[in-house]
């Protein structure tokens, strides 16, 4: 479903969406929000998300795995 919607957006709208997702993920520690976005956003689009966000998410998810979440 998300893939179909993303394909309908023009380049500027996609860029704006990825910037919004990047900003959200820079600030949130809410695991359900993170998990939902990881599930909803197809893998091929993650290259459009800020690299710092990717590193931050890696650390958040590794930390959760360590504590058993």
C-alpha positions as CSV (number, residue, x, y, z in Angstrom):
1,X,0.0,0.0,0.0
2,X,2.7,2.5,1.0
3,X,4.6,1.7,-2.2
4,X,1.6,2.5,-4.4
5,X,1.2,5.8,-2.6
6,X,4.9,6.7,-2.9
7,X,4.9,6.0,-6.6
8,X,2.1,8.5,-7.1
9,X,4.1,11.4,-5.5
10,X,6.2,13.6,-7.7
11,X,9.9,14.1,-6.9
12,X,9.5,17.2,-4.8
13,X,6.7,15.6,-2.7
14,X,8.9,12.5,-2.1
15,X,11.8,14.7,-1.0
16,X,9.5,16.6,1.4
17,X,8.1,13.3,2.8
18,X,11.6,11.8,3.3
19,X,12.7,15.0,5.1
20,X,9.7,14.8,7.3
21,X,10.3,11.2,8.2
22,X,14.0,11.9,8.8
23,X,13.1,14.8,11.2
24,X,10.6,12.6,13.0
25,X,13.1,9.8,13.5
26,X,15.8,12.2,14.6
27,X,13.6,13.2,17.6
28,X,11.6,10.2,18.6
29,X,12.4,7.5,21.1
30,X,9.0,6.0,20.7
31,X,9.7,2.4,19.7
32,X,6.2,1.8,18.2
33,X,6.6,4.8,15.9
34,X,10.1,3.6,14.8
35,X,8.8,0.1,14.3
36,X,5.8,1.3,12.3
37,X,8.0,3.4,9.9
38,X,10.4,0.5,9.5
39,X,7.5,-1.7,8.5
40,X,5.7,0.8,6.3
41,X,8.5,2.4,4.3
42,X,9.8,-0.1,1.7
43,X,13.6,-0.8,1.9
44,X,14.5,0.7,-1.4
45,X,13.4,4.1,-0.1
46,X,15.6,4.1,3.0
47,X,18.5,5.5,1.0
48,X,16.5,8.8,0.9
49,X,16.4,9.0,4.7
50,X,19.1,11.1,6.4
51,X,22.2,8.9,7.1
52,X,22.4,10.1,10.6
53,X,18.9,8.8,11.2
54,X,20.0,5.4,9.9
55,X,22.9,5.2,12.4
56,X,20.7,6.5,15.2
57,X,18.1,3.8,14.4
58,X,20.8,1.1,14.4
59,X,21.8,2.2,17.9
60,X,18.2,2.4,19.2
61,X,17.3,-1.1,17.8
62,X,20.6,-2.7,19.1
63,X,19.9,-1.2,22.5
64,X,16.4,-2.6,22.5
65,X,17.7,-6.0,21.5
66,X,20.2,-5.9,24.4
67,X,17.5,-5.3,26.9
68,X,15.1,-7.8,25.4
69,X,12.5,-5.6,23.8
